[in-house]
Amino acid sequence: MSVSPPRANLEPGSWEDLFDFLDPVRPEKAGPDRDALAESRCIEIRRKLACFFAARGCTDADDLAVDTLLRVAGKCRQVDRSGYGDCTGYFYGVARNLLHEWQRRASADIQGRESLRAEIERLPVPDTGAWAETELVHRCLASCLSKLGEQARRLLLSYYSETGAAKIDHHRALAVSAGKTVNSLRIEVHRIRKAVRECVFDRLRRHRSQPAGTGAVAS
């Protein structure tokens, strides 16, 4: 499951700001070793952040650690470093915010997958007995979703991440963020869903045609 947030768009000079934040006396330095301390601190903080995210169940801990560094690089110019005896504390503050975002995205991703699976299961299939194998259906769906581009997959799962009355407002918000009408968004989602559905059905048919005991899902 990939639920990492989009990477920050950094301005020119953001990495310079980050290195100065990590090593406040760096601007006064010269020579080939000018960046050595900042680089070593950056590597160590990235390692600690990856451990921070991994310990909290994040499957893409390394990516989240990098995203934290990018966010700090984008805003550290405005930070008063004198308020931090050890600037590592600031990185953890940003990391905690990013963790909350990841958890919300992970929850929405799970809801989207479940709703999409239920939507697909409501449609006629060549072999209805395949739906009885819940784990197989989940594996087929996960595999087919992985074949989509990141943008298409995120759109599809987000589209199905809300239920009930909240779904209508959510679809409107998605359409606005994508610069589309609600109807054109629905058409695009239908197209993506159709491709995923056909992929799932094809995998289920191929699995059911395999000799008993192989247990593999054809790719």
GIHUNOR-V364208 format. One record per residue. N is the residue number from 1. RES is the residue in three letters. OMEGA is omega in whole degrees, 0 to 359 (* if undefined). Layout:
N_RES_OMEGA, N_RES_OMEGA
This chain:
1_MET_181, 2_SER_182, 3_VAL_180, 4_SER_178, 5_PRO_176, 6_PRO_179, 7_ARG_180, 8_ALA_175, 9_ASN_185, 10_LEU_175, 11_GLU_175, 12_PRO_179, 13_GLY_182, 14_SER_179, 15_TRP_174, 16_GLU_178, 17_ASP_181, 18_LEU_180, 19_PHE_177, 20_ASP_178, 21_PHE_180, 22_LEU_181, 23_ASP_186, 24_PRO_181, 25_VAL_181, 26_ARG_180, 27_PRO_181, 28_GLU_183, 29_LYS_175, 30_ALA_177, 31_GLY_185, 32_PRO_181, 33_ASP_184, 34_ARG_185, 35_ASP_189, 36_ALA_183, 37_LEU_180, 38_ALA_180, 39_GLU_181, 40_SER_178, 41_ARG_179, 42_CYS_180, 43_ILE_181, 44_GLU_179, 45_ILE_177, 46_ARG_179, 47_ARG_180, 48_LYS_179, 49_LEU_178, 50_ALA_177, 51_CYS_179, 52_PHE_182, 53_PHE_181, 54_ALA_180, 55_ALA_180, 56_ARG_171, 57_GLY_180, 58_CYS_183, 59_THR_179, 60_ASP_186, 61_ALA_181, 62_ASP_179, 63_ASP_180, 64_LEU_176, 65_ALA_178, 66_VAL_179, 67_ASP_177, 68_THR_177, 69_LEU_181, 70_LEU_180, 71_ARG_178, 72_VAL_179, 73_ALA_182, 74_GLY_185, 75_LYS_188, 76_CYS_178, 77_ARG_182, 78_GLN_184, 79_VAL_175, 80_ASP_185, 81_ARG_182, 82_SER_179, 83_GLY_182, 84_TYR_175, 85_GLY_177, 86_ASP_185, 87_CYS_179, 88_THR_179, 89_GLY_179, 90_TYR_178, 91_PHE_180, 92_TYR_176, 93_GLY_177, 94_VAL_180, 95_ALA_179, 96_ARG_176, 97_ASN_180, 98_LEU_178, 99_LEU_178, 100_HIS_178, 101_GLU_180, 102_TRP_181, 103_GLN_177, 104_ARG_180, 105_ARG_180, 106_ALA_179, 107_SER_179, 108_ALA_180, 109_ASP_179, 110_ILE_179, 111_GLN_179, 112_GLY_179, 113_ARG_180, 114_GLU_180, 115_SER_179, 116_LEU_178, 117_ARG_179, 118_ALA_178, 119_GLU_180, 120_ILE_183, 121_GLU_179, 122_ARG_183, 123_LEU_178, 124_PRO_178, 125_VAL_181, 126_PRO_184, 127_ASP_185, 128_THR_179, 129_GLY_181, 130_ALA_181, 131_TRP_180, 132_ALA_181, 133_GLU_188, 134_THR_181, 135_GLU_178, 136_LEU_179, 137_VAL_179, 138_HIS_180, 139_ARG_179, 140_CYS_180, 141_LEU_180, 142_ALA_180, 143_SER_181, 144_CYS_177, 145_LEU_181, 146_SER_181, 147_LYS_177, 148_LEU_171, 149_GLY_183, 150_GLU_183, 151_GLN_181, 152_ALA_180, 153_ARG_181, 154_ARG_179, 155_LEU_183, 156_LEU_182, 157_LEU_178, 158_SER_180, 159_TYR_183, 160_TYR_186, 161_SER_179, 162_GLU_178, 163_THR_177, 164_GLY_184, 165_ALA_182, 166_ALA_183, 167_LYS_183, 168_ILE_180, 169_ASP_180, 170_HIS_179, 171_HIS_177, 172_ARG_180, 173_ALA_177, 174_LEU_181, 175_ALA_180, 176_VAL_182, 177_SER_180, 178_ALA_181, 179_GLY_182, 180_LYS_169, 181_THR_179, 182_VAL_181, 183_ASN_180, 184_SER_176, 185_LEU_179, 186_ARG_180, 187_ILE_180, 188_GLU_178, 189_VAL_178, 190_HIS_180, 191_ARG_180, 192_ILE_181, 193_ARG_179, 194_LYS_180, 195_ALA_179, 196_VAL_180, 197_ARG_180, 198_GLU_178, 199_CYS_180, 200_VAL_180, 201_PHE_181, 202_ASP_180, 203_ARG_179, 204_LEU_178, 205_ARG_181, 206_ARG_178, 207_HIS_183, 208_ARG_181, 209_SER_180, 210_GLN_176, 211_PRO_180, 212_ALA_176, 213_GLY_179, 214_THR_173, 215_GLY_183, 216_ALA_173, 217_VAL_183, 218_ALA_182, 219_SER_*
